Amino acid sequence: MRYRAITAAIAAVAVTALSVSACKSSKDDGGSTHAAEGGGGGAKTLVVSTDLPAQGASHDETQSIINAINVYLDQVHHKAGKFTIQLKNYDDSTAAKGAWDEATCANNAQAHVANADEVAVMGTYNSGCAKIEVPVLNAEGMLMVSHGNTNPGLTKSWDPGEPDKYFPSGKRNYARVITTDDYQGAAAAQFAAQDLKVKRCAVLNDNQTYGQGVAKAFIDEAKKQGITILGNTAWDAKQTSYSAIFQKIKSQNPDCVYLGGVYENNGGQVVKDKATVLGDNDKVKLIAPDGFTGYPDLKKQTDSQGMYLTFAGLSTDQLVKGGGPAAALINAYKAKYGQAPTSNYALYGVAAMQVILDAISKSDGTKASVTSQVLGDSANIDIPADQSVLGKEIKIDPKTGDTNNKDISILLMKGNQETFFKAQPIA
């Protein structure tokens, strides 16, 4: 999922990635990460990590993802082939920022590769963070599989130099189990035009990697669908009011507002000011991408009721309806934690872990060997539908790292809940 000073940060870590040596310790949840019988391929215990924002508005979402992964690891007895798996959780946010942080992501990347026993990373959640970490991991041939990054540039041509600049070794080490914003943004535009029948839409973005990317995809498809775009305005997360932005939009007579960004970037205030100036979401439709899903505070917000959200996958409720591993895992989650996960990303976090564990089971336990099972000429990852928590086969394109599953859900905020509205076909 999510560019302020990211271009400079990427350049810096790309250089660092070519000569990683002594690395700083990451901020994480503690606990020993040393394998039972040494590091590398001879170890019986290998470390797999998560790299997620644990502070600020994403706290509940991150915790539900980690909880779901722990439930799954319990189900498979913390084993992948002959290896025992130890989970280590890294926090890529700061309390001061209340969201993911560029410097913390850079430090985490160094810590991942410095740990001889750590062979793969499940994450990141924010695309901007992934663009900082992937080049560092790439230099060491270390695998990252994301459950939530949707920016296309991580795996395909998007912005200048993408995706090759994230892979300085010339070999790929990044994959994901969720589809990308070129599909998500386009699906939102098709839904807006064909289902909501909107004609004039104002677009706002949070000026970060994810938000800019999904906004661009929405705009490109909206124009094809005959929607007039009333500008693409960046909002500053540090501002206390966005009334002036919406007053300008009001003069353009919109029937739709699309928010390209993440809720952590003062999204609650953006939603509030939209309603105050333009009216409720029945009058002027409000649409946002998955960066606004899974936040308890947004669900409780009066101004959010009636807004539509896209999710680059299938909602937890829809996956559970299919029975099988998804239902079994959610039932076990409820038994352990007393409620269902707060985030639709929880099962996708488990799906990413399924890919990682399958790769480990087929490997010799080294970073390079684990990565080669997912990407490259010898890759052979294939999670059958009857084992997949997504209820369908999970395959990873060994050349790009993208998933075969291209699902988009439309959710409606109703009764303080994100309710499944429809599955949106991608034309």
C-alpha positions in Angstrom: 0.0 0.0 0.0 1.7 4.0 0.3 6.2 9.7 -1.4 7.4 12.3 0.5 11.2 12.1 0.7 11.1 8.5 -0.7 13.0 9.1 -3.9 16.0 10.3 -2.0 15.6 7.4 0.5 15.5 4.8 -2.2 18.6 6.2 -3.8 20.4 6.0 -0.4 19.3 2.5 0.4 20.1 1.3 -3.1 23.7 2.3 -2.6 23.7 0.8 0.9 22.2 -2.4 -0.4 25.3 -3.1 -2.5 27.6 -3.2 0.6 25.6 -4.2 3.6 27.8 -4.9 6.6 27.4 -3.9 10.2 23.7 -3.0 10.7 21.7 -1.2 13.3 19.2 -3.2 15.4 15.6 -2.7 14.5 12.9 -1.6 16.8 10.7 -4.7 17.3 8.8 -6.6 19.9 11.8 -8.3 21.5 12.7 -11.9 22.0 15.7 -14.0 20.9 16.1 -14.7 17.2 19.0 -17.1 17.4 18.5 -20.5 15.8 18.7 -23.6 17.9 21.6 -25.0 16.0 23.4 -22.0 14.5 22.6 -20.0 11.4 22.3 -20.6 7.7 21.3 -23.8 5.9 22.3 -26.0 8.8 19.8 -24.5 11.2 16.8 -26.4 12.4 15.1 -23.2 13.4 14.6 -20.3 10.9 13.3 -16.9 11.6 10.5 -15.4 9.5 9.6 -11.8 10.3 6.7 -9.4 9.9 7.4 -5.7 9.1 4.3 -3.6 9.9 3.3 -0.3 11.4 2.4 -1.1 15.0 1.8 2.5 16.3 -0.9 5.0 15.5 -4.1 4.3 13.5 -2.7 1.1 12.1 -2.1 -0.6 15.5 -5.3 -2.7 15.6 -5.0 -3.7 11.9 -1.3 -4.8 12.4 -2.1 -6.7 15.6 -4.9 -8.6 13.9 -2.5 -9.6 11.1 0.1 -10.8 13.5 -2.5 -12.6 15.6 -3.8 -14.4 12.4 -0.3 -15.5 11.5 0.3 -16.8 15.0 -2.9 -18.8 14.8 -1.8 -20.3 11.4 1.7 -21.1 12.7 0.0 -23.0 15.6 -2.0 -24.9 13.1 1.1 -26.0 11.2 3.0 -26.6 14.4 5.5 -23.9 13.5 7.0 -26.2 10.9 7.9 -25.8 7.2 9.4 -29.0 5.9 12.2 -30.0 8.2 12.5 -26.5 9.6 11.0 -25.0 12.8 9.7 -21.5 12.2 10.2 -18.7 14.7 8.3 -15.4 14.2 9.9 -12.1 14.8 7.9 -8.9 14.5 9.4 -5.6 13.4 7.6 -2.2 13.9 8.2 0.1 10.9 6.3 3.1 12.5 7.2 5.6 15.2 5.0 7.0 18.0 5.8 10.6 17.0 4.6 10.0 13.4 1.8 7.5 14.2 2.5 5.8 10.9 5.2 4.1 8.9 8.5 6.0 8.9 11.2 6.2 6.2 14.2 6.0 8.6 12.7 3.1 10.5 12.0 1.2 7.4 15.6 1.7 6.3 16.8 0.5 9.7 14.5 -2.5 9.6 15.9 -3.5 6.2 19.4 -3.5 7.7 18.4 -5.6 10.7 16.6 -8.1 8.5 19.7 -8.9 6.4 22.0 -8.8 9.5 20.2 -11.6 11.2 21.8 -14.8 9.9 18.8 -16.9 10.9 16.2 -14.7 9.3 15.3 -15.9 5.8 12.1 -14.0 4.7 10.0 -11.0 5.5 6.2 -10.9 5.5 5.4 -7.3 4.7 5.5 -4.5 4.3 2.0 -3.0 4.6 2.9 0.4 3.0 4.3 0.4 -0.5 6.6 3.4 0.2 8.2 1.4 3.0 8.7 -1.6 0.7 10.4 0.6 -1.9 13.0 1.5 0.8 13.5 -2.1 2.1 13.4 -4.2 -1.0 16.8 -3.0 -2.5 18.6 -3.7 0.8 17.1 -7.2 1.0 17.8 -7.7 -2.7 21.6 -7.3 -2.3 21.4 -10.3 0.1 19.0 -12.3 -1.9 16.4 -12.2 0.8 12.7 -12.8 0.1 9.9 -10.3 0.9 6.3 -11.3 0.4 3.7 -8.6 0.9 0.0 -9.0 1.9 -0.8 -5.3 1.4 1.5 -3.5 -1.1 -0.6 -2.5 -4.0 1.6 0.1 -5.8 2.3 -1.3 -9.3 5.9 0.0 -9.5 7.2 -2.7 -7.2 6.8 -5.3 -9.8 5.9 -3.7 -13.1 6.7 -0.5 -15.2 4.9 2.5 -13.5 7.0 5.5 -12.6 10.5 6.1 -14.2 13.0 3.4 -13.4 10.5 1.1 -11.9 10.7 -1.7 -11.0 14.3 -2.4 -12.0 15.7 0.2 -9.5 14.5 -1.9 -6.6 16.5 -4.9 -7.7 20.2 -3.8 -7.9 21.4 -7.4 -8.1 19.4 -7.9 -11.3 17.4 -10.7 -9.7 14.0 -10.3 -8.1 13.3 -11.0 -4.4 9.9 -9.5 -3.9 6.4 -11.0 -4.3 2.9 -10.3 -3.2 -0.4 -12.1 -2.8 -2.7 -9.2 -3.5 -3.4 -7.4 -6.7 -2.2 -3.9 -7.7 -3.5 -0.4 -7.9 -3.7 -0.2 -11.6 -6.5 -2.8 -11.1 -7.9 -1.3 -7.9 -8.1 2.3 -9.2 -9.6 1.2 -12.4 -12.2 -1.0 -10.7 -13.2 1.9 -8.5 -13.7 4.2 -11.5 -15.7 1.5 -13.3 -17.9 1.1 -10.2 -18.3 4.9 -9.9 -19.5 5.2 -13.5 -21.5 2.1 -14.0 -23.1 1.6 -10.6 -23.1 5.0 -8.9 -23.6 6.8 -12.3 -21.4 9.7 -11.2 -20.4 12.3 -13.8 -18.1 14.8 -12.0 -15.5 13.6 -9.6 -12.9 15.5 -7.6 -9.7 13.5 -6.6 -7.6 14.1 -3.6 -4.3 12.2 -2.8 -2.1 12.1 0.3 1.1 12.9 -1.6 2.6 9.5 -0.9 3.6 6.6 -3.1 0.4 4.5 -2.6 -2.0 7.5 -2.7 -0.5 9.0 -5.8 -0.5 5.7 -7.6 -4.1 4.6 -6.9 -5.3 8.2 -7.6 -3.6 8.1 -11.0 -5.1 4.7 -11.8 -8.6 6.0 -10.8 -8.3 9.1 -12.9 -7.0 7.3 -16.0 -9.9 4.9 -16.0 -12.5 7.5 -14.9 -11.8 9.5 -18.1 -12.3 6.4 -20.2 -15.6 5.9 -18.4 -16.8 9.4 -19.3 -16.3 10.9 -15.8 -15.1 14.5 -15.7 -12.2 14.8 -13.3 -12.3 18.1 -11.3 -8.6 18.1 -10.5 -6.2 16.0 -8.4 -5.3 17.8 -5.2 -2.8 16.7 -2.6 -3.7 17.0 1.1 -1.2 17.7 3.8 -1.5 15.3 6.7 -0.3 17.9 9.1 -3.2 20.4 8.4 -6.0 20.7 10.9 -8.7 21.6 8.3 -9.4 20.9 4.6 -12.4 23.1 4.3 -10.7 25.4 1.8 -10.0 22.5 -0.5 -13.6 21.4 -0.4 -14.9 24.9 -0.8 -13.1 25.1 -4.1 -14.4 21.7 -5.1 -17.9 22.7 -4.2 -17.8 25.5 -6.7 -17.2 22.9 -9.4 -20.5 21.0 -8.6 -19.1 17.5 -8.0 -21.2 14.4 -7.5 -18.2 12.3 -6.3 -15.0 12.6 -4.3 -12.2 10.0 -4.6 -9.6 9.9 -1.8 -6.3 8.3 -2.9 -4.3 7.7 0.3 -4.3 6.2 3.7 -6.4 6.9 6.7 -3.3 7.5 8.9 -2.6 10.7 7.0 -5.4 12.6 8.8 -8.0 10.8 6.7 -10.6 11.2 9.4 -10.4 15.0 9.2 -10.6 14.8 5.4 -13.8 12.7 5.6 -15.3 15.1 8.2 -14.6 18.2 6.2 -15.9 16.7 3.0 -19.2 16.0 4.7 -19.3 19.5 6.3 -18.8 21.3 3.0 -20.2 19.0 0.4 -22.9 17.1 2.3 -23.3 13.5 3.3 -22.3 10.6 1.2 -25.7 10.1 -0.3 -25.5 13.6 -1.8 -21.9 13.6 -3.0 -20.5 10.0 -3.2 -17.3 9.4 -1.3 -15.0 6.6 -2.5 -11.7 5.5 -1.0 -9.3 2.6 -1.6 -8.0 0.0 0.7 -5.8 2.5 2.5 -9.0 3.5 4.4 -10.1 0.0 5.3 -9.8 -1.7 8.7 -9.7 1.4 11.0 -12.0 1.2 14.0 -12.1 5.0 14.4 -13.2 5.5 10.8 -15.9 2.9 11.2 -17.3 4.8 14.2 -17.2 8.2 12.4 -20.7 9.5 11.5 -19.3 11.2 8.4 -18.0 8.0 7.0 -21.3 6.2 6.9 -22.4 5.6 3.3 -18.9 5.9 1.9 -17.7 3.2 -0.5 -14.3 1.5 -0.1 -12.4 -0.8 -2.5 -10.3 -3.6 -1.2 -7.7 -5.3 -3.4 -8.9 -8.8 -2.6 -11.9 -10.5 -1.1 -13.3 -9.5 2.3 -12.9 -11.8 5.3 -16.6 -12.5 5.4 -16.6 -13.6 1.7 -13.6 -15.8 2.3 -15.1 -17.4 5.3 -18.3 -18.2 3.4 -16.3 -20.4 1.2 -15.4 -22.6 4.2 -12.2 -24.6 4.1 -8.9 -23.2 5.6 -10.2 -19.6 5.8 -13.2 -20.6 8.0 -11.1 -22.9 10.1 -8.5 -20.2 10.8 -11.1 -17.5 11.6 -12.9 -19.9 14.0 -9.6 -20.6 15.7 -8.8 -16.9 15.8 -12.2 -16.2 17.5 -11.6 -19.0 20.0 -8.2 -17.5 20.9 -8.9 -13.8 20.8 -12.6 -13.6 21.4 -13.5 -11.8 18.1 -12.8 -11.9 14.4 -9.8 -10.0 13.0 -10.4 -6.2 12.5 -8.7 -6.2 9.2 -9.5 -7.8 5.8 -5.7 -8.0 5.4 -5.4 -10.6 8.2 -6.1 -13.6 5.9 -3.9 -12.1 3.2 -1.1 -11.9 5.8 -1.6 -15.6 6.3 -1.6 -16.2 2.6 1.8 -14.4 2.3 3.0 -16.6 5.1 1.8 -19.7 3.3 3.9 -18.7 0.3 6.9 -18.2 2.5 6.6 -21.5 4.4 6.1 -23.4 1.1 9.3 -21.8 -0.1 11.2 -22.7 3.1 10.0 -26.3 3.0 11.5 -26.7 -0.5 14.7 -24.9 0.3 18.0 -25.7 2.0 17.3 -23.0 4.6 19.4 -20.2 3.2 18.1 -16.8 2.2 19.0 -17.3 -1.4 17.5 -20.8 -1.6 14.2 -19.6 -0.1 14.0 -16.8 -2.6 14.7 -19.0 -5.5 11.7 -21.1 -4.7 9.4 -18.1 -5.4 11.3 -16.1 -8.0 13.6 -17.2 -10.9 14.0 -20.1 -13.2 13.6 -22.8 -10.5 10.6 -21.3 -8.7 7.7 -23.6 -8.1 5.3 -22.1 -5.6 1.7 -23.3 -5.9 -0.7 -23.3 -2.9 -3.7 -25.6 -3.8 -7.2 -24.2 -3.3 -8.0 -26.8 -0.6 -5.0 -25.5 1.4 -5.1 -21.8 0.6 -6.7 -19.5 3.1 -8.0 -17.5 0.1 -10.1 -20.4 -1.0 -8.4 -20.5 -4.4 -5.0 -21.6 -5.8 -2.2 -19.2 -5.0 0.5 -18.9 -7.7 3.2 -16.4 -8.0 4.6 -15.3 -11.3 8.3 -16.3 -11.0 9.3 -13.4 -13.4 7.4 -10.6 -11.7 6.4 -11.7 -8.2 2.7 -10.8 -8.9 -0.1 -13.1 -7.9 -2.5 -14.8 -10.2 -5.5 -13.6 -8.1 -6.9 -10.3 -9.2 -9.9 -9.8 -6.9 -11.5 -6.4 -6.0 -14.2 -6.0 -3.4 -16.5 -3.0 -3.0 -17.3 -2.4 0.7 -20.0 0.0 2.0 -19.6 1.7 5.4 -22.9 1.0 7.1 -23.9 0.7 10.7 -20.3 1.4 11.7 -19.1 -1.6 9.8 -17.4 -2.2 6.5 -20.1 -4.4 4.8 -19.4 -6.4 1.6 -21.3 -4.7 -1.2 -20.2 -6.6 -4.3 -17.2 -8.2 -6.0 -16.1 -5.8 -8.8 -15.1 -7.5 -12.0 -12.0 -6.0 -13.5 -12.6 -5.1 -17.2 
